[in-house]
Amino acid sequence: MWQPDPYDRNCPTRQLLDRIGDQWTVLIVGALKDGPLRFTEIGRRVDGISQKVLTQTLRSLVRDGILTRTAYATIPPKVEYELTPLGRNLSEPLEMLDRWARVHMSSVQDARDAYDAEHTPASA
C-alpha cells in the first residue's frame, strides 16, 4: 500500500508542504483568518507582495481547496477570497507558527548577531 512520503520529491505531499510553507501562503491565510477580503485588501495586508505573485498564490490556494473565490455581478465587479473549512483548519497551525516567531524573534536575532560577529572578518 502506498504511503505518502514528503521526503520523496515526487510525492504529492511534498508539493503540498511546499505550498503551505511558502511565505506568501502563510501570510495570506493569516490575513484571511478573520473573514473574507477582496484582492486589493489582501494586497494591502500582505506588505511587499506583487500583484502577479498575489494572483498566482490565490489561484493556487483556490485550486488546493484552501480558499474560495466568490465573484459578485456588480459594477465594478467585486471578488472576495475566503478560507474554506480546510483553510480554517490550516490556519490553526500557521497561527501557532506566527505566535512562535513573534515570541522568539529576539532570540533568533541574538543568534544571528552572534553568528555574524563570529563569521565576519575584522576590519583592517
GROMACS elastic network, one bead per residue, 0.5 to 0.9 nm:
[ bonds ]
;  ai    aj funct       b0    kb
    4     8     6  0.86433   500
    4    11     6  0.65648   500
    4    12     6  0.76386   500
    4    13     6  0.63624   500
    4    14     6  0.87285   500
    5     8     6  0.56090   500
    5     9     6  0.85975   500
    5    10     6  0.88836   500
    5    11     6  0.60888   500
    5    12     6  0.84181   500
    5    13     6  0.68085   500
    5    14     6  0.74139   500
    6     9     6  0.69622   500
    6    10     6  0.83013   500
    6    11     6  0.58958   500
    6    12     6  0.74883   500
    6    13     6  0.51877   500
    6    15     6  0.80307   500
    6    16     6  0.87705   500
    6    17     6  0.76221   500
    7    10     6  0.86835   500
    7    11     6  0.77408   500
    7    13     6  0.88273   500
    7    14     6  0.68163   500
    8    11     6  0.54633   500
    8    12     6  0.89534   500
    8    13     6  0.88710   500
    8    14     6  0.70961   500
    9    12     6  0.83123   500
    9    14     6  0.63146   500
    9    15     6  0.81113   500
   10    13     6  0.86546   500
   10    14     6  0.72584   500
   10    15     6  0.81647   500
   11    14     6  0.54319   500
   11    15     6  0.70948   500
   12    15     6  0.51399   500
   12    16     6  0.64016   500
   12    17     6  0.87505   500
   13    17     6  0.61238   500
   13    18     6  0.84862   500
   14    17     6  0.51126   500
   14    18     6  0.61211   500
   14    19     6  0.86502   500
   15    19     6  0.62614   500
   15    20     6  0.86793   500
   16    19     6  0.50287   500
   16    20     6  0.61144   500
   16    21     6  0.84237   500
   16    64     6  0.84466   500
   17    21     6  0.57874   500
   17    22     6  0.83497   500
   18    21     6  0.51901   500
   18    22     6  0.61142   500
   19    22     6  0.53431   500
   19    23     6  0.88966   500
   19    25     6  0.68289   500
   19    57     6  0.87785   500
   19    60     6  0.82992   500
   19    61     6  0.82226   500
   20    23     6  0.82529   500
   20    24     6  0.89723   500
   20    25     6  0.60508   500
   20    26     6  0.67514   500
   20    90     6  0.85270   500
   20    94     6  0.88021   500
   21    24     6  0.85009   500
   21    25     6  0.70560   500
   21    26     6  0.68313   500
   22    25     6  0.53146   500
   22    26     6  0.64690   500
   22    27     6  0.88672   500
   23    26     6  0.53548   500
   23    27     6  0.64223   500
   23    28     6  0.87151   500
   24    27     6  0.51307   500
   24    28     6  0.59404   500
   24    29     6  0.84225   500
   24    46     6  0.79143   500
   24    49     6  0.75536   500
   24    53     6  0.83839   500
   24    54     6  0.78226   500
   24    57     6  0.72060   500
   25    28     6  0.51247   500
   25    29     6  0.59452   500
   25    30     6  0.83112   500
   25    57     6  0.68772   500
   25    58     6  0.83390   500
   25    61     6  0.78209   500
   26    29     6  0.54320   500
   26    30     6  0.61455   500
   26    31     6  0.86527   500
   26    91     6  0.82570   500
   26    94     6  0.64957   500
   26    95     6  0.87043   500
   26    98     6  0.86247   500
   27    30     6  0.50004   500
   27    31     6  0.60460   500
   27    32     6  0.86771   500
   27    45     6  0.85861   500
   27    46     6  0.63795   500
   27    94     6  0.89766   500
   28    32     6  0.62737   500
   28    33     6  0.87336   500
   28    42     6  0.69526   500
   28    43     6  0.88429   500
   28    45     6  0.83205   500
   28    46     6  0.68132   500
   28    54     6  0.86963   500
   28    57     6  0.86193   500
   28    58     6  0.82302   500
   29    32     6  0.51950   500
   29    33     6  0.62452   500
   29    66     6  0.85333   500
   29    67     6  0.85234   500
   29    82     6  0.89168   500
   29    83     6  0.72894   500
   29    87     6  0.72902   500
   29    88     6  0.82500   500
   29    90     6  0.81087   500
   29    91     6  0.61913   500
   29    94     6  0.80726   500
   30    33     6  0.52911   500
   30    34     6  0.82136   500
   30    91     6  0.65627   500
   30    94     6  0.74495   500
   30    95     6  0.69817   500
   30    98     6  0.86168   500
   31    34     6  0.72020   500
   31    35     6  0.83674   500
   31    37     6  0.83346   500
   31    42     6  0.67752   500
   31    45     6  0.65556   500
   31    46     6  0.73766   500
   32    35     6  0.53472   500
   32    36     6  0.59314   500
   32    37     6  0.66537   500
   32    42     6  0.78810   500
   32    81     6  0.78200   500
   32    82     6  0.63008   500
   32    83     6  0.64558   500
   32    88     6  0.89810   500
   32    91     6  0.88987   500
   33    36     6  0.80985   500
   33    82     6  0.83111   500
   33    83     6  0.70697   500
   33    87     6  0.87409   500
   33    88     6  0.69506   500
   33    91     6  0.67725   500
   35    81     6  0.86798   500
   35    82     6  0.63405   500
   35    83     6  0.75295   500
   36    80     6  0.60471   500
   36    81     6  0.53786   500
   36    83     6  0.73189   500
   37    40     6  0.81198   500
   37    41     6  0.58771   500
   37    42     6  0.62170   500
   37    79     6  0.84129   500
   37    80     6  0.53178   500
   37    81     6  0.55467   500
   37    82     6  0.67518   500
   38    41     6  0.51824   500
   38    42     6  0.63097   500
   38    43     6  0.86752   500
   38    78     6  0.74610   500
   38    79     6  0.58177   500
   38    81     6  0.61640   500
   38    82     6  0.89728   500
   39    42     6  0.52579   500
   39    43     6  0.62607   500
   39    44     6  0.87746   500
   39    51     6  0.89928   500
   39    54     6  0.82429   500
   39    55     6  0.83225   500
   39    58     6  0.88963   500
   39    79     6  0.70216   500
   39    80     6  0.67229   500
   39    81     6  0.72983   500
   40    44     6  0.62019   500
   40    45     6  0.86414   500
   40    51     6  0.88833   500
   41    44     6  0.51071   500
   41    45     6  0.62053   500
   41    46     6  0.86250   500
   42    45     6  0.50558   500
   42    46     6  0.60441   500
   42    47     6  0.89188   500
   42    54     6  0.83672   500
   42    81     6  0.87585   500
   43    46     6  0.52603   500
   43    47     6  0.67149   500
   43    48     6  0.81880   500
   43    49     6  0.66672   500
   43    50     6  0.78065   500
   43    51     6  0.73129   500
   43    54     6  0.70984   500
   44    47     6  0.59425   500
   44    48     6  0.86521   500
   44    49     6  0.87854   500
   46    49     6  0.62135   500
   47    50     6  0.88453   500
   49    52     6  0.82691   500
   49    53     6  0.64570   500
   49    54     6  0.62539   500
   50    53     6  0.52906   500
   50    54     6  0.60335   500
   50    55     6  0.84907   500
   51    54     6  0.50097   500
   51    55     6  0.59924   500
   51    56     6  0.85537   500
   52    55     6  0.51760   500
   52    56     6  0.62237   500
   52    57     6  0.85999   500
   53    56     6  0.50286   500
   53    57     6  0.59446   500
   53    58     6  0.83956   500
   54    57     6  0.51789   500
   54    58     6  0.59873   500
   54    59     6  0.84285   500
   55    58     6  0.52767   500
   55    59     6  0.60911   500
   55    60     6  0.86369   500
   56    59     6  0.51664   500
   56    60     6  0.62138   500
   56    61     6  0.86736   500
   57    60     6  0.50940   500
   57    61     6  0.61293   500
   57    62     6  0.85890   500
   58    61     6  0.50917   500
   58    62     6  0.61496   500
   58    63     6  0.85435   500
   58    67     6  0.76164   500
   58    69     6  0.86277   500
   58    81     6  0.81211   500
   59    62     6  0.51985   500
   59    63     6  0.61809   500
   59    64     6  0.86809   500
   59    67     6  0.87569   500
   59    69     6  0.87274   500
   60    64     6  0.61263   500
   60    65     6  0.86740   500
   60    66     6  0.87700   500
   60    67     6  0.89373   500
   61    64     6  0.50242   500
   61    65     6  0.62851   500
   61    66     6  0.52265   500
   61    67     6  0.55761   500
   61    68     6  0.82824   500
   61    87     6  0.87924   500
   62    65     6  0.51596   500
   62    66     6  0.57982   500
   62    68     6  0.55646   500
   62    69     6  0.68095   500
   62    81     6  0.86632   500
   63    66     6  0.76556   500
   63    67     6  0.80016   500
   63    68     6  0.88255   500
   64    67     6  0.77367   500
   65    68     6  0.71665   500
   65    83     6  0.87369   500
   65    84     6  0.68823   500
   65    85     6  0.88841   500
   65    86     6  0.68905   500
   65    87     6  0.73890   500
   66    82     6  0.85190   500
   66    83     6  0.59643   500
   66    84     6  0.54809   500
   66    85     6  0.76481   500
   66    86     6  0.55667   500
   66    88     6  0.79087   500
   66    90     6  0.80003   500
   67    81     6  0.63631   500
   67    82     6  0.53555   500
   67    84     6  0.51932   500
   67    85     6  0.87207   500
   67    86     6  0.82275   500
   67    87     6  0.62328   500
   68    80     6  0.80894   500
   68    81     6  0.55858   500
   68    82     6  0.53201   500
   68    83     6  0.63310   500
   68    84     6  0.61809   500
   69    79     6  0.68065   500
   69    80     6  0.57865   500
   69    82     6  0.67621   500
   70    78     6  0.82543   500
   70    79     6  0.55067   500
   70    80     6  0.52626   500
   70    81     6  0.64412   500
   70    82     6  0.82235   500
   71    74     6  0.87538   500
   71    77     6  0.72493   500
   71    78     6  0.58121   500
   71    80     6  0.65743   500
   71    81     6  0.89897   500
   72    75     6  0.89201   500
   72    77     6  0.62088   500
   72    78     6  0.51523   500
   72    79     6  0.61059   500
   72    80     6  0.82929   500
   73    76     6  0.82736   500
   73    77     6  0.58984   500
   73    78     6  0.70747   500
   74    78     6  0.62953   500
   75    78     6  0.76541   500
   82    87     6  0.85251   500
   83    86     6  0.74550   500
   83    88     6  0.57325   500
   83    91     6  0.86783   500
   84    88     6  0.61201   500
   84    89     6  0.84648   500
   85    88     6  0.50328   500
   85    89     6  0.61514   500
   85    90     6  0.86067   500
   86    89     6  0.50660   500
   86    90     6  0.62751   500
   86    91     6  0.87119   500
   87    91     6  0.61130   500
   87    92     6  0.89908   500
   88    92     6  0.68663   500
   89    92     6  0.57580   500
   89    93     6  0.78913   500
   90    93     6  0.60535   500
   90    94     6  0.65028   500
   90    95     6  0.87326   500
   91    94     6  0.50032   500
   91    95     6  0.58370   500
   91    96     6  0.85905   500
   92    95     6  0.51670   500
   92    96     6  0.65023   500
   92    97     6  0.89207   500
   93    97     6  0.63891   500
   93    98     6  0.87121   500
   94    98     6  0.62287   500
   94    99     6  0.86285   500
   95    99     6  0.61597   500
   95   100     6  0.85358   500
   96    99     6  0.50397   500
   96   100     6  0.60901   500
   96   101     6  0.86168   500
   97   101     6  0.61332   500
   97   102     6  0.86335   500
   98   101     6  0.51794   500
   98   102     6  0.63024   500
   98   103     6  0.87056   500
   99   102     6  0.51760   500
   99   103     6  0.61658   500
   99   104     6  0.85565   500
  100   103     6  0.52180   500
  100   104     6  0.59883   500
  100   105     6  0.81776   500
  101   104     6  0.53005   500
  101   105     6  0.55235   500
  101   108     6  0.88844   500
  102   105     6  0.55446   500
  102   106     6  0.83129   500
  103   106     6  0.75772   500
  103   107     6  0.85823   500
  104   107     6  0.53170   500
  104   108     6  0.63032   500
  104   109     6  0.86828   500
  105   108     6  0.50124   500
  105   109     6  0.60297   500
  105   110     6  0.85274   500
  106   110     6  0.61142   500
  106   111     6  0.86159   500
  107   110     6  0.50415   500
  107   111     6  0.62445   500
  107   112     6  0.86319   500
  108   111     6  0.50587   500
  108   112     6  0.61639   500
  108   113     6  0.86013   500
  109   113     6  0.60681   500
  109   114     6  0.85462   500
  110   113     6  0.51125   500
  110   114     6  0.61634   500
  110   115     6  0.85737   500
  111   114     6  0.51367   500
  111   115     6  0.60874   500
  111   116     6  0.85252   500
  112   115     6  0.50867   500
  112   116     6  0.60051   500
  112   117     6  0.84637   500
  113   116     6  0.51397   500
  113   117     6  0.60626   500
  113   118     6  0.86053   500
  114   117     6  0.51516   500
  114   118     6  0.62389   500
  114   119     6  0.86449   500
  115   118     6  0.51716   500
  115   119     6  0.60584   500
  115   120     6  0.83940   500
  116   119     6  0.51098   500
  116   120     6  0.56636   500
  117   120     6  0.55582   500
  117   121     6  0.83827   500
  117   122     6  0.89216   500
  118   121     6  0.81138   500
  120   123     6  0.88767   500
  121   124     6  0.89970   500
